[in-house]
């Protein structure tokens, strides 16, 4: 490919190109290198000064530029080390003020904090910009410049990034890769990796920060972004009265004591078909509604909850959170305070809450901790979770409410209340729930609270009447000890629930399938229309989370069936 190189003459730092009123510039197969804005102190003449490094698209009427196969490198601007697009001054506005296609913007620097938006590589203050199949790498803010190591957009109409790589950029305070404010942002099929926020005292969004903006991200990957400020978002921060949609994405965070994603005071947020992994696969939500669908989270060695809710609401469908190491004080999967939580289909396993001296709520709620919150769970499985003190799977306190339907608790461990700890004037209702595989402690504890059981199965002991606890039965329950027995219509006591081991028996979550001779069969009534697996229930229905149906009658599920 033939390529033209443009650089300043020796001893004459200057801006390469300014696109002014009516200007329509197209550059192809060009390298711009080593430029910086002139000032009167540099010996510049009137009209030659400007804020940008290599290219300045002014805000004057109709100014625009298209760059194809262009490289801009080693340049410096007061704003936009490589390119700056100024705020529109009114009049005719072209479809795109900037199109950057099949290009590279690398190792440029912004030196000034122009309206809190610097842009080590590119600064955009007006119009619509398109960045396609382009690499934005190694740019940074220096001196007084603060935000947007790779790209900064403030007050622009829109920024669209497609099929691109935003990598190894750095900002002083926010948006190591990208910072947008009051700008519509779309990112598609793009990788944002190894970007960094440098300030150890105040900063946010190592990969991306959006403020008061609507953001759509699809089929993109965030990986190994860093924020040197403790307890803020290493990867993505979304703040203010805007919406965010994250769809078909992968978020990999290497920092174990930091949130990967933070939502705060936002209008709405939605995550779907997305996987969080790494040491800091963590989402924090404050005063924001969040919806999740088909999301998996696999934090390892993180000592923060996978999801932290504060004054927020979360509605989730098919949410899977597995802890692969690390210990949390409470609610290793979800820690909710003054929030609303609705989850339909979930699997939480391998979580642990550890006791810490001087922290009265630590060591409670191995998987889920709810304080002053309203929680509804359906079609969920909690297994192999641990709490040092109480609530191996769930701890509910401080006037919280809990509804659990068609769900399974298995092989959870705690000092007491291996499955459920319900305390401090809270209310819980279980309908067609299976609690199995105890580990030597009580399975359910109710203290100064109320519990209602319907069509459920409990293996192990309970503490249902301690310290003012109140229980009620709507009937059809099967329990294995007198301590759990509630005297409602159709309730029964048995020595063995006769369940198969926890396994995938159909549906998205593991369950305990009742054996052919199980006392759970046809003992329930007024059950949900379907069981945890989505299988239709009969009449009379089976107690517990799983309805044994004709297709389950296999002779050799795990040995001779009986």
MOSULRA-V233810 format. One record per residue. N is the residue number from 0. PHI is phi in degrees with one decimal (999 if undefined). PSI is psi as a letter, one per 30 degrees, with the letter a starting at -180 (none if undefined). OMEGA is omega in degrees with one decimal (NA if undefined). Layout:
# MOSULRA-V233810
N;PHI;PSI;OMEGA  N;PHI;PSI;OMEGA
This chain:
# MOSULRA-V233810
0;999;k;173.8  1;-70.6;k;-177.1  2;-141.7;k;178.6  3;-98.7;k;178.1  4;-105.4;k;177.5  5;-124.4;k;177.8  6;-145.7;l;-177.4  7;-68.6;l;175.9  8;-65.1;l;-178.4  9;-56.7;k;177.6  10;84.8;g;-178.4  11;-126.8;i;175.2  12;-71.4;k;179.9  13;-159.9;l;172.0  14;-80.6;k;-175.2  15;-72.6;e;-170.0  16;-138.8;k;170.2  17;-121.4;k;177.2  18;-101.0;j;-173.8  19;-108.1;a;-172.2  20;-52.7;k;178.6  21;76.0;f;-176.9  22;-70.5;k;177.9  23;-134.0;j;-171.9  24;-100.6;k;170.9  25;-121.2;k;176.4  26;-117.4;k;176.6  27;-137.1;k;174.7  28;53.3;h;-178.4  29;-128.1;k;169.2  30;-113.1;k;174.0  31;-108.0;k;-172.0  32;-143.1;k;169.3  33;78.6;g;-177.4  34;-97.6;l;176.1  35;-154.8;l;-178.5  36;-69.1;k;177.3  37;-88.7;l;171.6  38;-142.8;l;-178.9  39;-59.5;f;178.3  40;-71.4;f;178.4  41;-89.2;f;-176.8  42;86.2;g;-178.7  43;-71.3;l;178.9  44;-104.1;l;-178.5  45;-56.9;k;179.7  46;92.0;f;-178.9  47;-98.9;f;179.9  48;-82.4;l;178.1  49;-174.4;l;-174.6  50;-83.9;f;-170.8  51;-86.5;l;176.8  52;-88.4;d;-177.4  53;-89.0;e;-174.1  54;-137.4;k;177.1  55;-121.0;j;172.5  56;-97.9;j;-172.6  57;-71.3;l;178.2  58;-86.5;g;-176.2  59;-73.4;l;-170.8  60;-51.1;j;170.2  61;78.4;g;-177.2  62;-65.6;k;-179.4  63;-156.4;l;-177.9  64;-153.1;k;172.8  65;-123.0;k;-178.0  66;-117.5;k;178.0  67;-117.6;k;178.7  68;52.9;h;-179.1  69;-111.9;k;174.7  70;-114.0;k;175.2  71;-122.6;k;-171.4  72;-143.7;l;170.3  73;52.0;h;178.6  74;-116.2;l;-173.9  75;-140.3;k;176.1  76;-139.8;l;175.4  77;-64.1;e;169.2  78;-141.7;k;-176.4  79;75.1;i;-176.9  80;-55.9;e;177.3  81;-101.9;e;-173.9  82;-137.5;k;169.9  83;-129.5;k;175.0  84;-111.8;j;-173.9  85;-76.5;l;179.4  86;-63.6;k;-178.5  87;-62.5;k;-179.4  88;-102.2;g;177.4  89;99.3;l;-179.7  90;85.0;a;-177.2  91;-60.5;k;179.0  92;-118.0;j;179.7  93;-67.7;l;180.0  94;-57.7;e;176.8  95;-128.4;k;170.6  96;-77.7;e;179.5  97;-139.6;k;167.9  98;-124.2;k;-177.9  99;-122.2;j;-169.0  100;-128.0;k;176.8  101;52.6;h;-171.7  102;-127.1;l;179.1  103;-134.0;k;174.2  104;-121.5;j;-170.6  105;-140.0;k;171.0  106;56.7;h;174.3  107;-104.5;l;-173.9  108;-139.0;k;169.6  109;-108.7;k;-171.6  110;-113.3;f;-175.3  111;-125.7;l;179.9  112;-93.8;i;-177.9  113;-79.2;j;178.5  114;50.5;h;179.7  115;63.5;g;180.0  116;-137.7;j;-172.0  117;-106.1;d;178.8  118;76.8;i;179.0  119;-55.9;e;175.5  120;-97.7;e;-174.3  121;-136.7;k;173.2  122;-120.1;k;-175.7  123;-126.6;k;-178.3  124;-117.2;f;-179.1  125;-162.1;l;174.9  126;72.5;a;-178.6  127;-110.7;k;178.0  128;-117.7;k;176.9  129;-119.7;k;175.5  130;-119.7;j;-171.7  131;-134.5;k;178.0  132;48.9;h;-172.9  133;-128.4;k;176.8  134;-105.9;k;173.9  135;-113.0;j;-168.9  136;-138.1;k;169.1  137;70.0;g;176.9  138;-89.9;l;-179.7  139;-159.8;l;172.7  140;-95.7;k;-179.7  141;-135.1;l;178.6  142;55.7;b;-177.4  143;-86.4;f;-179.1  144;-71.5;k;-170.6  145;-127.8;e;-164.6  146;-117.9;k;175.4  147;79.1;i;-179.2  148;-61.9;e;177.4  149;-90.0;e;-177.8  150;-137.3;k;171.9  151;-129.2;k;177.1  152;-130.9;k;-178.9  153;-136.1;k;177.7  154;69.5;g;176.6  155;-82.0;l;177.9  156;-67.2;e;-178.0  157;-165.6;l;172.0  158;-129.4;k;178.0  159;-121.5;k;179.5  160;-120.2;k;-174.2  161;-133.1;k;171.8  162;52.4;h;-173.4  163;-126.0;l;176.9  164;-125.2;k;176.4  165;-114.4;j;-167.5  166;-142.4;k;170.4  167;57.3;h;172.0  168;-93.6;l;-177.6  169;-143.6;k;176.2  170;-126.4;l;-178.7  171;-69.1;e;-171.8  172;-125.8;e;-175.5  173;-150.8;k;175.7  174;67.1;i;179.0  175;-56.8;e;176.0  176;-90.3;e;-176.9  177;-138.4;k;171.0  178;-127.0;k;174.9  179;-128.0;k;177.5  180;-141.5;k;-179.8  181;50.9;h;-177.6  182;-141.7;k;174.9  183;-77.7;k;-176.1  184;-121.2;k;170.5  185;-125.5;k;177.3  186;-129.0;k;-178.4  187;-132.7;k;173.4  188;49.9;h;-173.9  189;-127.4;k;175.3  190;-107.2;k;177.9  191;-120.5;j;-170.4  192;-143.7;k;172.8  193;57.1;h;171.4  194;-87.7;l;-169.0  195;-147.8;k;165.5  196;-101.5;k;-167.2  197;-89.3;f;-172.4  198;-70.7;k;-179.0  199;-82.6;f;-177.2  200;-105.7;e;-176.9  201;-151.3;j;179.3  202;-177.6;l;-177.8  203;-159.8;l;170.7  204;64.4;i;179.3  205;-57.3;e;177.6  206;-90.9;e;-174.7  207;-149.6;k;169.4  208;-124.9;k;174.0  209;-122.2;k;179.3  210;-123.6;k;175.2  211;51.7;h;-174.4  212;-132.8;l;171.2  213;-94.7;k;-172.2  214;-129.2;k;173.9  215;-125.9;k;-179.8  216;-126.0;k;180.0  217;-130.4;k;171.3  218;47.0;h;-177.2  219;-125.1;l;-175.4  220;-129.2;k;173.1  221;-111.2;k;-175.9  222;-147.0;k;170.4  223;56.0;h;170.9  224;-82.5;l;-169.9  225;-132.1;k;171.9  226;-127.5;j;-176.1  227;-72.8;f;176.4  228;-78.6;k;-177.6  229;-67.6;k;172.6  230;58.1;h;168.3  231;-131.0;l;-168.5  232;-72.8;k;178.0  233;-75.9;f;-171.3  234;-112.0;e;-171.5  235;-142.7;k;176.1  236;-125.6;k;179.9  237;-125.7;j;-171.2  238;-132.0;k;169.8  239;96.9;a;-168.5  240;-77.9;i;175.7  241;-143.1;l;177.5  242;-106.5;l;174.5  243;-136.1;k;175.2  244;-123.8;k;177.8  245;-118.7;j;-170.3  246;-133.0;k;176.4  247;62.4;h;-174.7  248;-111.4;l;170.5  249;-125.9;k;179.4  250;-121.3;j;179.9  251;-117.0;j;-178.3  252;-120.1;k;-175.6  253;-92.6;f;-173.7  254;-97.0;j;-172.6  255;-79.6;f;-176.5  256;-112.1;h;-176.8  257;-145.4;k;176.1  258;-71.2;k;172.8  259;-76.3;e;-173.8  260;-132.1;k;179.8  261;-131.3;k;174.2  262;-118.7;k;-176.5  263;-144.4;k;175.1  264;53.8;h;-177.6  265;-94.2;l;179.5  266;-66.9;e;175.0  267;-166.5;l;177.1  268;-139.8;k;-179.4  269;-143.8;k;178.5  270;-124.8;k;178.9  271;-144.0;k;175.9  272;49.0;h;-173.5  273;-129.0;k;179.4  274;-119.0;k;174.0  275;-106.4;k;178.6  276;-148.0;l;-177.0  277;99.3;l;-176.2  278;-62.3;e;-175.6  279;-115.9;h;178.5  280;-76.9;i;-165.4  281;-133.8;k;177.6  282;-120.7;k;175.5  283;-116.1;k;-175.0  284;-128.2;k;180.0  285;-126.0;k;174.7  286;52.0;h;-175.8  287;-146.6;k;170.8  288;-81.6;k;-179.4  289;-128.3;k;170.3  290;-119.7;k;178.6  291;-130.2;k;176.1  292;-144.7;k;-178.7  293;54.2;h;179.9  294;-116.7;k;174.0  295;-120.4;k;-178.5  296;-132.8;k;-177.6  297;-133.2;i;177.7  298;-75.6;k;174.8  299;-129.8;k;-179.2  300;60.7;g;176.4  301;-88.0;k;177.3  302;-109.5;h;171.9  303;-125.6;l;177.3  304;-60.2;k;175.2  305;-64.6;e;175.3  306;-129.9;k;177.6  307;-113.7;j;-179.9  308;-112.1;k;177.6  309;-134.9;j;-178.0  310;60.9;h;-173.0  311;-120.8;l;171.7  312;-131.6;k;177.8  313;-132.9;k;170.4  314;-116.4;j;-175.0  315;-127.9;k;173.9  316;-124.2;k;-178.9  317;58.2;i;-179.8  318;-111.6;k;-176.4  319;-124.2;j;-178.9  320;-128.3;j;177.8  321;-119.1;k;179.2  322;-97.0;k;-176.1  323;-109.7;h;-178.8  324;129.3;l;-178.4  325;91.2;l;-175.4  326;-134.0;k;-178.5  327;-118.3;k;179.9  328;-64.7;e;-178.6  329;-162.5;k;174.4  330;55.9;i;-175.7  331;-62.8;e;175.5  332;-84.4;e;179.3  333;-138.1;k;173.2  334;-117.4;j;-174.8  335;-118.1;k;174.3  336;-131.1;k;178.8  337;51.5;h;-174.1  338;-133.7;l;176.0  339;-118.3;k;-176.2  340;-130.2;k;176.2  341;-127.4;j;-178.0  342;-128.2;k;-178.8  343;-121.3;j;-175.9  344;91.7;j;179.8  345;-154.9;l;174.1  346;-140.1;j;178.2  347;-115.9;j;-178.7  348;-145.0;l;174.8  349;78.2;g;-177.0  350;-90.5;l;179.6  351;-146.0;k;172.8  352;-111.0;k;-176.0  353;-108.6;k;179.4  354;-82.1;k;178.9  355;-124.6;k;-178.5  356;-55.7;k;178.3  357;86.8;f;178.8  358;-113.1;j;-170.6  359;-70.2;f;-179.7  360;-100.3;f;179.7  361;-71.0;l;-178.9  362;75.6;g;-179.6  363;-124.6;k;178.3  364;68.3;i;-176.7  365;-55.4;e;179.0  366;-100.5;e;-174.2  367;-131.4;k;175.7  368;-122.0;k;-179.1  369;-128.2;k;-179.0  370;-129.9;j;-178.8  371;59.6;h;-173.1  372;-126.6;l;179.2  373;-110.9;j;-171.7  374;-123.3;k;174.9  375;-131.3;k;-178.7  376;-126.1;k;177.4  377;-145.2;k;178.5  378;67.0;h;-175.8  379;-113.9;l;172.4  380;-127.2;k;174.3  381;-114.4;j;178.4  382;-141.4;k;177.0  383;57.9;h;172.9  384;-100.9;l;-172.6  385;-138.0;k;170.9  386;-133.6;k;-179.7  387;-60.1;e;-173.5  388;-103.2;d;-175.0  389;-154.3;l;178.4  390;70.9;i;-179.4  391;-55.2;e;176.3  392;-96.3;e;-173.7  393;-136.5;k;168.5  394;-122.2;k;-176.7  395;-120.7;k;-177.2  396;-151.9;l;174.0  397;57.4;h;175.0  398;58.9;h;174.6  399;-87.5;l;173.3  400;-126.8;k;-177.0  401;-139.2;k;171.3  402;-123.2;k;179.9  403;-126.0;k;-178.1  404;-130.4;k;173.2  405;50.0;h;-176.1  406;-135.4;l;-173.7  407;-127.6;k;172.4  408;-119.0;k;-174.4  409;-146.1;k;170.6  410;56.2;h;172.7  411;-89.8;l;-172.8  412;-131.9;k;174.9  413;-161.2;l;173.3  414;-57.5;e;171.8  415;-156.0;l;179.6  416;58.5;i;-176.1  417;-63.9;e;178.0  418;-95.1;e;-171.7  419;-135.6;k;170.0  420;-117.6;j;-174.9  421;-122.4;j;-171.7  422;-149.7;l;174.6  423;58.0;h;172.5  424;60.6;h;177.2  425;-102.1;l;-179.9  426;-128.6;k;177.5  427;-132.8;k;177.0  428;-134.5;k;179.7  429;-114.7;k;176.5  430;-128.1;k;-178.8  431;51.6;h;178.4  432;-113.3;k;174.3  433;-110.1;k;176.3  434;-119.0;j;-169.6  435;-141.4;l;177.8  436;53.0;i;177.7  437;-69.6;l;-178.5  438;-126.0;h;171.5  439;100.7;f;177.2  440;-115.3;l;175.8  441;-64.0;l;177.3  442;-89.4;e;-176.5  443;-133.7;k;176.3  444;-131.5;k;178.7  445;-123.7;j;-177.7  446;-130.6;k;-179.2  447;48.9;h;-176.8  448;-153.0;a;179.4  449;-127.2;k;178.4  450;-136.0;k;174.2  451;-118.5;k;-180.0  452;-115.5;k;176.3  453;-146.5;k;175.0  454;55.7;h;-174.5  455;-109.3;l;-179.4  456;-126.3;k;-177.3  457;-127.9;k;174.2  458;-103.4;k;-178.7  459;115.1;a;-174.4  460;-97.4;l;-179.4  461;-134.0;l;169.8  462;-125.5;i;-171.0  463;-98.4;f;-172.4  464;-121.8;g;-176.0  465;-75.1;k;170.1  466;49.1;h;174.1  467;85.6;g;177.1  468;-65.6;k;-178.1  469;-128.8;k;179.4  470;-129.2;l;178.6  471;-145.7;k;178.9  472;-117.4;k;171.7  473;-101.0;g;172.1  474;95.5;l;175.3  475;76.5;g;179.9  476;-91.7;k;175.3  477;-126.5;k;-177.3  478;-131.2;l;-176.4  479;-106.3;f;177.4  480;-137.5;l;177.7  481;-59.5;f;-176.7  482;-62.9;f;-179.8  483;-99.7;f;-171.4  484;-71.6;k;174.5  485;-117.9;k;-168.5  486;-87.7;i;175.4  487;-108.4;l;-179.6  488;-62.0;k;176.5  489;79.0;g;175.3  490;-67.5;k;-179.4  491;-143.0;l;178.6  492;-112.1;k;-178.8  493;-141.3;l;179.8  494;-85.1;f;-174.3  495;-153.9;k;178.5  496;-74.8;f;-180.0  497;53.5;i;179.3  498;-110.8;k;168.6  499;-72.3;l;176.6  500;-59.6;l;179.1  501;-58.6;k;-177.8  502;-161.5;l;173.3  503;-81.0;j;-177.1  504;-106.3;g;-171.1  505;102.8;l;-173.3  506;81.5;a;-173.2  507;-91.5;f;-174.0  508;-123.7;k;178.6  509;-69.6;k;-176.9  510;-143.4;l;171.2  511;-99.3;j;177.5  512;-79.4;k;176.1  513;-65.3;k;174.9  514;-72.6;l;-177.0  515;-59.1;e;-177.7  516;-98.7;g;-176.3  517;-63.2;k;176.0  518;-69.5;f;178.9  519;-77.6;f;-172.2  520;-68.0;k;174.2  521;57.4;h;176.9  522;-108.0;f;-178.2  523;-96.9;l;174.3  524;-156.4;l;-176.2  525;54.7;h;179.7  526;-80.0;l;169.2  527;-58.5;l;-175.9  528;-65.0;f;-179.8  529;-128.8;l;177.6  530;-91.5;a;-176.8  531;-60.9;f;-178.0  532;-84.6;f;-173.8  533;90.7;g;176.9  534;-80.4;k;179.1  535;-67.6;k;178.5  536;-90.1;l;177.9  537;-89.2;a;176.9  538;-141.2;j;4.9  539;-72.1;l;-177.6  540;-93.2;l;179.1  541;-90.4;k;172.6  542;-70.5;l;178.8  543;89.9;a;-171.7  544;-82.3;f;-172.0  545;-119.6;k;174.1  546;-94.6;j;177.9  547;-74.4;k;-177.1  548;-116.8;l;-174.1  549;-56.7;e;-177.8  550;-68.2;f;176.9  551;-84.2;f;-174.2  552;-82.4;i;176.5  553;-93.5;k;-175.5  554;-74.2;f;-171.9  555;-130.1;h;177.3  556;-61.7;e;177.9  557;-151.4;h;-172.2  558;111.6;a;-179.9  559;-64.0;k;178.1  560;-70.3;k;177.5  561;-157.6;none;NA
